[in-house]
Amino acid sequence: MTNQGDPMGRKPTISRESLLDEAEQIVRAGGGGALTIGALAQAAGISKGGVQYSFASKDELVRGLIDRWTSQFDVMLGETAEDDPVAFVRRYIAATRASQQAMNAKMAGLLVNYLENPANRRETRDWYRGIFDRLGGDSEAAQAARVAFLAVEGLFLMHMNGIDEDGDWSAFLEDVEAVLERLTI
């Protein structure tokens, strides 16, 4: 990330993405409480002002991490037909499975802190409303898709709280998929 030893005497290049990479490493190692502007500056080998050039506050930094994770999840989710709730939930399960390999309980703890801000909670509620709009309808398939979605979200919350110490997460997701398949044949 830094350009140490530059013969022209130029300052190191700081990118938001490289700072987010460093911030993720701090959270993985020490949890959300370890992430501070000072800790990030030290890890990145730059001044606090250098960090604040990209992220004015810790809240902005956390928001940057959440936005990045959300974007990555959306890419994993991919596109499904708006009127096919079962296909959407199947993709959601696959994206959740893939994302959980990257997210540990410490990362999830940072998400909990993020939700303490009322504006962030509103944004999260709006995101869920959009999901439930896609899962709407009275058909048995739509009902099964909603229940499967809620089961996956329940598993995510359990994972966030460290309940998945034995690594049963993947098997539970397989259970949700199997039940969804049986209910939508």
N, C-alpha and C positions, 0 to 999 in steps of 0.2 A: 504494500500500500504506500509506503513512504519511498522517497527517492533519495536515500541517504548517499552521500558522497558525490552528488551532482557537481561536476567541475564548473558549471555556470553559476553555482550558488543559488539556484532556484529553490523555492520552498517545496516541501513534499506535497504531492497531489493527494487530496482527500476526496473520496467519493462517498456518497450516501450508502451505496451498496456495500462497500468495504467496511464502513462503520457498522452497518447492520450485521454483517458477518461477525465482526468482533463482538457486538452486543449479544448475539446469539450464543457465542462461546462463553461469555460471562454468565449468562443466565443458565446455560447447561451446567457450568461448573459450580455456581454458587446460588442459583435461584434468583427470583425477581428482585429480592432485596439487595443483591450484590450489584445490580445494574445502576450505576450512577454516572453522571457526566464525567466526574473525575476518574472513575474506574475505566470508563471507555477511553478517555484521553490517554491514560497510562498504557492500556493494552494496545492502543493504536500508535503509540509513540508520538503523540501530538499534544498541543496545549488544549486546555478546556475550551478556550475561545475557538480553536479549530473545530472541536466537536459542535459547539454552539453555532457555528456558521451553518452547519447542516441541520442541526436539531437544537432549537432554542431552549428546550427544556426536556426534562426526563419524560414528561407526558408526551411530548412530540416524538421522542425517541421510541417510546413504547407504541405509540400510534403507528409509527413507521414499521415496526416489527409486525404488529397485528395486520396492517395493510398488506405487507409482503406475504405473510402466511395465508391471508385470505385470497390473494391473487394466485398463489401457488395452488391452493385448494380448488379454486375455480377452474384453473387449467386442467387439473386432474379430473374434475367433475365432467368437463367436456360439454358437448351439446346433446340435448335430448329433445324430442318433440314436446312442445308445450302441453299437449293433450294426452300424454302417456305417463301417468304418475308412477306406474310400476317400473318402467324403464328408468325414470328419473331416480327412484329410490335405489334401484340396483346400481346405478352409477354413483350415487351418494355413498353407498356401502363400500364400493371399490375405492373411491377417493378417500373415505375415512380410513380404510385399512392401510392404504399407502401413506397417508399423512401421519398416522399414528406411529409408524416406524421412525419418523423424524421428530415427533414431538414427545417429550417426556414430561413427567409430572412437574418439573421445575418450569418448563415453558408454559404449561397449562396454568400454573400458579400466577404467572405474569398476566395471563388472560383474565383471571379473577380480579386482580388489581385494576386492570383496564376497565372492567365493568363497574367499578365503584363510582366512576364518573357518570352522572345522569345523562349527559349527551351521548356517551358511548353506549349506555344501556338502551337509549332510544334508537340509536342506529342498529343495534343488535336486534331489538324487537322488530324493527322494520324489515330487517333481513329475514327473520323467521316468518313474518307475515307474507313476504314474497314466496317463501317456500310453501307455506300452507295454501296460498292461492294456486300454486302449481299442483298441489295435491288435493284440490277441491273436488267436489262431486259426491253423489250418493251411491255410486256403483260399489259393488263388493271389492273390485280391484282398487278403487280409490281408498276405500276404508282400510284394506290390507296394507296399502302403501303408506298411509298415515301412521298406522300402528307400527310398521317396520321402521319408519323414520324416527318415531318417538323412542323405540327400543334402542336404535343406534345412538341417539342423543343421550339416552340414559346411560349407555355404556361409556360414552365419552365423559360424562360427568363423574362416573365411577373411576374412570382412568385418571381424571384430573385430581381426584382425591386420593390417589395412590392405592386404590383397592385392587388393582390388577398386578400385584406383586408376583404372582405365579405365572404370569404371561398367558392367562386364559382369554385375553382380549380377542385374538384371532378366532378361536373356537366359538366364542359367543357370537361374533359377526357371522360365522358360518351357520350357526343356529338360526339367526334372523333371516339369512338368505334362504335357508331350507324351508322355513315356515312360510315366508313370502311366496316361494315357488309353489308350495302345496295349496296356498290360498288363492292363487291366481291362475291355476291350470284351467 
